[in-house]
Amino acid sequence: MNLSVHDKLMKMTSSERRLFEEGDFMTICNVDVEIVTNFIKGFSVLFSAPTVLITTQVFLFVEAGKYGFIMLGVVILSLFFQILICWRVAVLGVVKLSYYQKRITFNIEAFSGLKQLKSLGWEELLTLRNQEMRKPENYYNKKCFLYNSIYNFIVGFVPPLIIFLILVIDLARSPTDSLSTTYIYTLISYIGLI
């Protein structure tokens, strides 16, 4: 998709290409292509995920009793936080891309006059300007990384937390000898699926 759009852009006349800022069209196209391909990759999940969530929640309820609903509450809560974090990362990503695009546009314009830059000895100034332009971009990279780390922590921490909560409640309400390894591994399997 990217290659075909790039080929069409190269076939455009220079007067047609002047309607777009340097790199604008390709950047917008790349973002759209990534959205489409990611949707195609995860399309099957739209059908399989609800089925798996509902059936495993029912089996968990059958296995653990009313305490199986702890899972439902924790999943809904973690889903809320995951959506909130993903939305925030998307907003930060758009802002970061605008800084990135400004830097790329600057570099394309600067390198179009590379001979003049070298003859004037401005390579160091170009490097310093690039470092200066990269600072706001790196600020947003750090924020995105922080949010992604929180997201990964939530996704990685929720299943063990649920298993721990259900087992603690089971231990509190019944004697320890009623907890078999089969029961524990069954809980782990259902919670892992969810």
C-alpha positions in Angstrom: 0.0 0.0 0.0 2.8 2.4 1.0 4.7 1.6 -2.1 1.8 2.1 -4.5 1.0 5.5 -2.9 4.7 6.5 -3.1 4.7 5.5 -6.8 1.7 7.6 -7.5 3.3 10.5 -5.6 6.4 10.2 -7.8 4.2 10.3 -10.9 2.6 13.5 -9.9 3.8 16.7 -11.5 5.8 19.1 -9.4 2.9 21.6 -9.5 0.6 19.0 -8.0 3.1 18.0 -5.4 3.4 21.6 -4.3 -0.1 21.4 -2.8 1.3 19.1 -0.1 3.9 20.1 2.5 7.1 17.9 2.4 6.3 14.5 3.8 2.7 15.4 4.9 0.9 13.1 2.6 3.3 10.1 3.1 3.1 10.5 6.9 -0.7 10.6 6.9 -0.8 7.6 4.5 1.6 5.6 6.7 -0.6 6.2 9.8 -3.7 5.1 7.9 -2.0 2.0 6.5 -0.9 1.0 9.9 -4.4 1.4 11.3 -5.9 -0.7 8.5 -3.3 -3.5 8.8 -3.5 -3.6 12.6 -7.3 -3.9 12.3 -6.9 -6.8 9.8 -4.4 -8.5 12.1 -6.8 -8.4 15.1 -10.1 -8.8 13.3 -10.7 -12.3 14.5 -10.5 -11.2 18.1 -13.7 -9.3 17.6 -15.6 -12.6 17.5 -13.4 -14.9 19.6 -12.7 -12.6 22.5 -16.3 -12.1 23.7 -17.0 -15.9 23.4 -13.9 -16.8 25.4 -14.6 -14.2 28.0 -18.2 -15.2 28.6 -17.6 -19.0 28.6 -14.6 -18.8 30.9 -16.4 -16.5 33.2 -19.2 -19.0 33.5 -16.8 -21.9 34.1 -14.9 -19.8 36.6 -18.2 -19.1 38.4 -19.1 -22.8 38.4 -15.6 -23.7 39.7 -15.1 -21.0 42.3 -18.7 -20.1 43.1 -19.8 -16.5 43.7 -16.1 -15.5 44.2 -15.6 -16.1 40.5 -17.3 -12.7 40.0 -14.2 -11.0 41.5 -12.7 -11.8 38.1 -15.4 -9.9 36.3 -15.0 -6.8 38.5 -11.2 -6.8 38.2 -11.4 -7.3 34.4 -13.9 -4.4 34.0 -11.7 -2.2 36.1 -8.5 -3.1 34.3 -10.3 -2.7 30.9 -11.3 0.8 31.9 -7.7 1.7 32.8 -6.4 0.1 29.7 -8.7 2.1 27.5 -7.8 5.3 29.4 -4.1 4.6 28.9 -4.5 3.7 25.2 -6.4 6.9 24.6 -3.8 9.0 26.3 -0.9 7.3 24.4 -2.8 7.9 21.1 -3.2 11.6 21.9 0.5 11.9 22.9 1.5 10.0 19.8 -0.3 12.5 17.5 1.5 15.4 19.3 4.8 13.6 19.0 4.3 13.0 15.3 3.7 16.7 14.7 7.2 17.4 16.3 8.7 14.5 14.3 7.2 15.8 11.1 8.6 19.3 11.7 12.1 17.9 12.3 11.9 15.7 9.2 10.7 18.7 7.1 13.6 20.8 8.4 16.1 18.1 7.6 14.7 17.6 4.1 15.0 21.3 3.4 18.4 21.5 5.0 19.8 18.5 3.0 18.4 19.9 -0.2 21.1 22.5 0.2 23.8 20.2 1.5 26.6 21.6 -0.7 25.9 25.1 0.6 25.8 23.8 4.2 29.2 22.1 3.9 30.8 25.1 2.1 29.7 27.4 5.0 30.7 24.8 7.6 27.3 24.7 9.2 27.2 20.9 9.8 27.6 21.4 13.6 24.8 24.0 13.6 22.5 21.5 11.8 23.4 18.8 14.4 22.7 21.2 17.3 19.4 22.3 15.7 18.4 18.6 15.3 19.1 18.0 19.0 17.1 21.0 19.9 14.2 19.9 17.8 14.3 16.4 19.2 13.9 17.5 22.8 10.1 18.0 22.7 9.8 14.8 20.6 11.8 12.8 23.3 9.6 14.4 26.0 6.6 12.8 24.4 8.5 9.5 23.8 9.2 9.3 27.5 5.5 10.0 28.4 4.4 7.3 25.9 6.9 4.8 27.3 5.7 5.5 30.9 2.1 5.0 29.9 3.0 1.8 28.0 4.9 0.5 31.0 1.8 1.1 33.2 -0.4 -0.6 30.7 2.0 -3.7 30.6 2.1 -3.7 34.4 -1.7 -3.8 34.6 -2.0 -6.5 31.9 0.7 -8.6 33.6 -0.4 -8.0 37.2 -4.2 -8.5 36.9 -4.2 -12.3 36.3 -2.0 -13.2 39.3 -3.9 -10.7 41.5 -7.2 -12.4 40.6 -5.8 -15.9 41.3 -4.4 -14.6 44.6 -7.7 -13.0 45.6 -9.8 -16.1 44.8 -7.4 -18.4 46.6 -7.2 -16.2 49.7 -11.0 -16.1 49.8 -11.2 -19.8 49.4 -8.7 -20.4 52.1 -10.6 -18.1 54.4 -13.9 -19.8 53.9 -12.9 -23.4 53.8 -10.3 -25.8 55.3 -6.9 -25.9 53.5 -7.2 -29.6 52.6 -10.2 -28.7 50.2 -7.8 -26.9 47.9 -6.4 -29.5 45.5 -3.8 -28.9 42.8 -6.4 -29.7 40.2 -8.6 -26.9 41.5 -5.8 -24.4 41.6 -4.6 -25.2 38.1 -8.1 -25.1 36.8 -8.5 -21.6 38.2 -5.2 -20.5 36.7 -6.3 -21.9 33.3 -9.6 -20.0 33.3 -8.1 -16.8 34.6 -5.3 -17.1 32.0 -7.8 -17.4 29.2 -9.7 -14.4 30.4 
